[in-house]
Amino acid sequence: MGAIMPAVRLDRVSKRFGDHLAVDDLSLEVPVGSVYGFIGPNGSGKTTTLRMILHILLPDSGRIEVLGDSRTAIVRDKIGYLPEERGLYKKMTVRRLLRYYGELKGATRSQVDHEISRWIDQIELRPWLDAKIEALSKGMSQKVQFIAAVVSRPQLVILDEPFSGLDPVAVDALSKVLVGEARRGATVLFSSHQLDLVEDLCERAVIVDRGRAVTSGTIDELTAGADPVLEIDVPSDQDGRWTRDLGEAPVEVVSIRNGRVRMTLREGPGTAADRAAVVLDAARRAGPVNQFSFDRRSLAEVFLGLVGRPADQDTIEVPPEVADVRS
């Protein structure tokens, strides 16, 4: 048997808008049936890349294959897409709109109605099925647009910031849906600034910055391969003031939250155990220590270490309206 083709393959893809290089020699593969995270700061080329995968934009160089075909327009009906810029027909009812999107992708009315019935119960939209879109809240509208992306049972689901603006209950509901889509055999590719969700939901991810891939791999590979983090919980010192007493100790504080301090040990005199003992002594002087342990870095901490800024911090990029004009 031959090797299984990836759902998406980019081979040295580049895209330029005037003097701005939005995507720079980017290569990646998204395995079939996976939930794959596409992460990077604002302006790192994520949306441009997703639009090229969808054939909305064409690359200046390189090759893109989607569902085994380089003619990405040919497989468009097999792809569901949720854009970052939401937009629905406000005068349509939820039922009519979902039927429209499903039939647009080639599904029959009976197939679409079956999927609508399934989805609206999962995402708790049944009372709104015959309401007009304009009557829905922002969160409800986003749920409808998500269902519109999957109602035709696409083989590939591409989501650009799907959780943006949703409350925790809605985030949990959509998270379960994404995992369910992968279990039925679909491939889910999504971008998000919420790296805790990417870490929880995805099997693999790529980190991009300034249009280039910084690193990629399974979530375990990305987090286990980084330097471990020492986590110390001193409840009596909520602000972690005791860390100021470490002086020249070879440590770097990663975060302080509600008395819980995460830090990395840098190279220095003695063993790692010796350096950790210095930290423990300083913590004990501040009060009882509830936890003192080594942990792997979170995906957000790995991201910050590699990129040097948080995922929601902007990179200079061509404004969307310029990109749209040049598409």
C-alpha positions as CSV (number, residue, x, y, z in Angstrom):
1,M,0.0,0.0,0.0
2,G,1.2,3.5,-0.8
3,A,1.6,6.3,1.7
4,I,-1.5,8.2,2.7
5,M,-1.6,11.6,1.1
6,P,-1.9,14.5,3.5
7,A,-5.1,16.5,3.5
8,V,-3.1,19.7,2.8
9,R,0.5,20.0,1.6
10,L,2.3,23.3,1.0
11,D,5.7,23.1,-0.7
12,R,7.8,26.2,-0.5
13,V,4.9,28.6,-0.9
14,S,5.4,32.3,-1.1
15,K,3.1,35.3,-1.5
16,R,4.0,38.9,-1.8
17,F,1.8,42.1,-1.7
18,G,3.9,44.8,-3.3
19,D,7.0,45.2,-1.1
20,H,5.5,43.1,1.7
21,L,6.4,39.4,1.8
22,A,3.4,37.9,3.6
23,V,4.3,34.2,3.2
24,D,7.9,33.2,2.8
25,D,8.9,29.8,1.5
26,L,6.4,28.0,3.7
27,S,6.1,24.2,3.7
28,L,3.8,22.1,5.8
29,E,1.7,18.9,5.8
30,V,-1.6,18.4,7.5
31,P,-2.4,14.7,8.1
32,V,-5.8,13.3,7.1
33,G,-8.2,13.0,10.0
34,S,-6.2,15.3,12.3
35,V,-7.0,18.4,14.2
36,Y,-4.1,20.7,13.2
37,G,-3.3,24.1,14.8
38,F,-1.9,26.9,12.7
39,I,-0.6,29.5,15.1
40,G,1.4,32.7,14.9
41,P,1.1,36.4,15.9
42,N,-1.3,38.7,14.2
43,G,0.1,39.5,10.8
44,S,2.3,36.4,10.5
45,G,0.7,35.3,7.2
46,K,-1.9,32.8,8.6
47,T,-5.0,34.2,6.9
48,T,-3.1,34.7,3.7
49,T,-2.0,31.1,3.8
50,L,-5.6,29.8,4.5
51,R,-6.9,31.9,1.6
52,M,-4.3,30.3,-0.7
53,I,-5.3,26.8,0.4
54,L,-8.9,27.8,-0.4
55,H,-7.8,29.2,-3.8
56,I,-9.1,32.7,-2.9
57,L,-5.5,33.9,-3.4
58,L,-2.9,32.3,-5.6
59,P,0.7,31.8,-4.5
60,D,3.5,33.6,-6.3
61,S,5.6,30.5,-6.1
62,G,5.5,27.0,-4.6
63,R,2.9,24.3,-4.8
64,I,-0.3,23.6,-2.9
65,E,-2.1,20.3,-2.8
66,V,-5.5,19.9,-1.1
67,L,-7.1,16.5,-0.7
68,G,-4.5,15.1,-3.2
69,D,-5.2,17.6,-5.9
70,S,-3.0,20.6,-6.9
71,R,-6.1,22.1,-8.7
72,T,-7.5,23.4,-5.4
73,A,-10.5,24.9,-7.1
74,I,-11.6,21.4,-8.1
75,V,-12.0,20.2,-4.5
76,R,-13.6,23.4,-3.2
77,D,-16.9,21.7,-2.6
78,K,-15.2,19.3,-0.3
79,I,-14.0,22.1,2.0
80,G,-15.9,23.9,4.7
81,Y,-14.6,27.4,5.7
82,L,-15.2,29.7,8.6
83,P,-13.5,33.1,7.8
84,E,-12.3,35.4,10.5
85,E,-14.4,38.2,9.0
86,R,-17.9,36.8,9.8
87,G,-20.8,37.5,7.4
88,L,-24.3,36.1,7.1
89,Y,-27.4,37.0,5.1
90,K,-29.2,38.8,7.9
91,K,-32.7,38.6,6.4
92,M,-32.6,34.8,6.0
93,T,-33.8,32.5,8.7
94,V,-31.3,30.1,10.3
95,R,-32.9,27.1,8.5
96,R,-33.0,28.7,5.1
97,L,-29.4,29.9,5.4
98,L,-28.1,26.6,6.4
99,R,-30.0,24.9,3.6
100,Y,-28.5,27.4,1.2
101,Y,-24.9,26.8,2.3
102,G,-25.3,23.0,2.3
103,E,-26.9,22.8,-1.2
104,L,-24.3,25.2,-2.5
105,K,-21.7,22.5,-1.7
106,G,-23.7,19.8,-3.5
107,A,-25.6,18.2,-0.7
108,T,-29.3,17.3,-1.2
109,R,-32.1,18.9,0.8
110,S,-32.7,15.7,2.8
111,Q,-29.0,15.4,3.6
112,V,-28.8,19.0,4.7
113,D,-31.9,18.8,6.8
114,H,-30.6,15.7,8.5
115,E,-27.3,17.6,9.3
116,I,-29.2,20.7,10.5
117,S,-31.2,18.7,12.9
118,R,-28.1,17.0,14.3
119,W,-26.1,20.2,14.6
120,I,-28.7,22.5,16.1
121,D,-29.2,20.1,19.0
122,Q,-25.5,19.8,19.6
123,I,-25.0,23.5,19.7
124,E,-28.4,24.3,21.3
125,L,-29.9,26.4,18.4
126,R,-33.2,24.6,17.9
127,P,-35.4,27.5,19.4
128,W,-33.8,29.8,16.9
129,L,-34.1,27.6,13.8
130,D,-36.8,29.8,12.1
131,A,-35.6,33.1,13.5
132,K,-33.9,35.6,11.1
133,I,-30.2,36.0,11.4
134,E,-30.6,39.7,12.3
135,A,-32.4,38.6,15.5
136,L,-29.5,36.6,16.8
137,S,-26.8,37.6,19.2
138,K,-23.2,37.8,18.0
139,G,-22.4,34.5,19.7
140,M,-25.5,32.8,18.2
141,S,-24.6,34.1,14.8
142,Q,-21.1,32.7,15.1
143,K,-22.6,29.3,16.0
144,V,-24.7,29.4,12.9
145,Q,-21.8,30.3,10.7
146,F,-19.8,27.4,12.2
147,I,-22.7,25.0,11.3
148,A,-22.7,26.5,7.8
149,A,-19.1,25.5,7.4
150,V,-19.7,21.8,8.3
151,V,-23.4,21.2,7.3
152,S,-22.3,19.6,4.0
153,R,-20.0,17.1,5.8
154,P,-16.8,18.4,4.1
155,Q,-13.6,16.4,4.1
156,L,-11.6,19.4,5.1
157,V,-12.7,22.0,7.6
158,I,-10.7,25.3,7.7
159,L,-11.5,27.7,10.5
160,D,-9.9,31.1,11.0
161,E,-10.1,32.2,14.7
162,P,-13.3,30.1,15.3
163,F,-13.4,30.8,19.1
164,S,-12.9,34.5,18.9
165,G,-15.6,36.3,21.0
166,L,-17.3,33.2,22.2
167,D,-18.3,32.6,25.9
168,P,-16.7,29.6,27.7
169,V,-19.8,27.4,27.3
170,A,-19.9,28.0,23.5
171,V,-16.1,27.4,23.3
172,D,-16.6,24.0,25.0
173,A,-19.4,23.1,22.7
174,L,-17.5,23.9,19.5
175,S,-14.4,22.2,20.9
176,K,-16.3,19.0,21.2
177,V,-17.6,19.5,17.6
178,L,-14.1,19.9,16.2
179,V,-13.0,16.6,17.8
180,G,-16.1,14.9,16.6
181,E,-15.4,16.1,13.0
182,A,-12.0,14.5,13.2
183,R,-13.4,11.3,14.5
184,R,-15.7,10.9,11.6
185,G,-12.7,11.2,9.3
186,A,-12.6,14.9,8.4
187,T,-9.5,17.0,8.7
188,V,-9.7,20.2,10.8
189,L,-7.2,23.0,10.2
190,F,-7.7,26.0,12.4
191,S,-5.9,29.2,13.5
192,S,-6.3,30.6,16.9
193,H,-4.6,33.0,19.4
194,Q,-6.0,30.9,22.3
195,L,-3.0,28.6,22.6
196,D,-4.5,26.7,25.5
197,L,-7.3,25.5,23.2
198,V,-4.8,24.6,20.5
199,E,-2.8,22.6,23.1
200,D,-5.9,20.8,24.3
201,L,-7.6,20.1,20.9
202,C,-4.8,19.6,18.4
203,E,-2.6,16.6,17.7
204,R,-0.1,18.6,15.7
205,A,0.6,22.3,15.1
206,V,2.9,24.7,13.2
207,I,4.1,28.0,14.6
208,V,4.6,30.7,11.9
209,D,6.2,34.1,12.2
210,R,6.7,36.7,9.5
211,G,5.4,34.2,6.9
212,R,7.9,31.4,7.8
213,A,7.5,28.2,9.7
214,V,9.4,28.5,13.0
215,T,8.7,24.9,14.2
216,S,6.1,22.2,13.8
217,G,5.3,18.7,15.2
218,T,3.0,17.0,17.6
219,I,1.9,19.0,20.6
220,D,3.9,16.6,22.8
221,E,7.0,17.2,20.6
222,L,6.6,20.9,20.8
223,T,6.2,21.1,24.6
224,A,8.4,18.2,25.8
225,G,11.3,19.3,23.6
226,A,11.5,22.7,25.4
227,D,13.4,23.3,28.7
228,P,11.3,22.2,31.7
229,V,9.7,24.7,33.9
230,L,9.9,24.8,37.7
231,E,6.5,25.5,39.3
232,I,6.3,26.8,42.9
233,D,3.1,27.6,44.7
234,V,3.4,29.9,47.7
235,P,-0.3,30.9,48.5
236,S,0.7,33.5,51.1
237,D,2.6,35.5,48.5
238,Q,0.1,36.1,45.7
239,D,2.3,38.5,43.8
240,G,5.4,36.3,43.9
241,R,7.5,38.9,45.7
242,W,9.8,36.2,47.0
243,T,11.3,35.8,43.6
244,R,13.0,39.2,44.1
245,D,15.2,37.6,46.8
246,L,16.8,35.2,44.2
247,G,19.4,37.8,43.4
248,E,21.8,36.5,40.8
249,A,20.4,32.9,40.8
250,P,20.4,31.5,37.3
251,V,16.6,31.5,36.8
252,E,14.1,33.2,34.6
253,V,10.5,33.8,35.8
254,V,8.0,32.8,33.1
255,S,4.8,33.8,34.9
256,I,3.3,34.6,38.3
257,R,-0.4,34.0,38.9
258,N,-2.2,33.8,42.3
259,G,0.9,32.8,44.1
260,R,1.9,30.2,41.5
261,V,5.3,31.0,40.0
262,R,6.7,29.3,36.9
263,M,10.3,29.7,36.1
264,T,13.1,28.1,34.1
265,L,16.6,27.2,35.4
266,R,19.4,28.6,33.3
267,E,22.8,27.0,33.2
268,G,24.9,27.9,36.2
269,P,27.2,26.6,39.0
270,G,26.4,23.2,40.4
271,T,23.7,20.7,39.3
272,A,20.1,21.5,38.4
273,A,19.2,20.1,41.8
274,D,21.5,22.6,43.5
275,R,20.0,25.5,41.6
276,A,16.5,24.3,42.4
277,A,17.4,24.1,46.1
278,V,18.3,27.8,46.1
279,V,14.8,28.5,44.7
280,L,13.1,26.3,47.3
281,D,14.9,28.0,50.1
282,A,13.8,31.5,48.9
283,A,10.2,30.3,48.5
284,R,10.2,28.8,52.0
285,R,11.3,32.1,53.5
286,A,8.1,33.7,52.1
287,G,5.7,31.1,53.6
288,P,4.4,27.5,53.3
289,V,5.1,25.9,49.9
290,N,2.1,24.0,48.5
291,Q,3.8,22.8,45.4
292,F,7.4,22.5,44.1
293,S,7.8,20.5,40.9
294,F,9.1,20.4,37.4
295,D,6.6,20.6,34.5
296,R,6.8,20.7,30.8
297,R,6.4,24.1,29.2
298,S,2.9,25.0,27.9
299,L,2.4,25.7,24.2
300,A,2.0,29.4,25.0
301,E,5.4,29.4,26.8
302,V,7.1,27.6,24.0
303,F,5.5,30.1,21.5
304,L,6.7,33.1,23.5
305,G,10.2,31.6,23.7
306,L,10.4,31.0,20.0
307,V,8.6,34.0,18.7
308,G,9.5,36.5,21.4
309,R,6.0,38.0,21.7
310,P,2.5,36.8,22.5
311,A,0.2,35.3,19.9
312,D,-2.2,38.3,20.0
313,Q,0.6,40.9,19.5
314,D,0.6,42.4,16.0
315,T,3.2,42.1,13.3
316,I,3.4,44.7,10.7
317,E,1.4,43.4,7.7
318,V,-0.4,44.6,4.6
319,P,-3.9,45.8,5.7
320,P,-6.6,43.3,4.7
321,E,-8.2,45.7,2.3
322,V,-5.0,46.0,0.4
323,A,-4.6,42.2,0.3
324,D,-8.2,41.9,-0.9
325,V,-7.6,44.4,-3.8
326,R,-4.5,42.5,-4.8
327,S,-6.1,39.0,-4.7
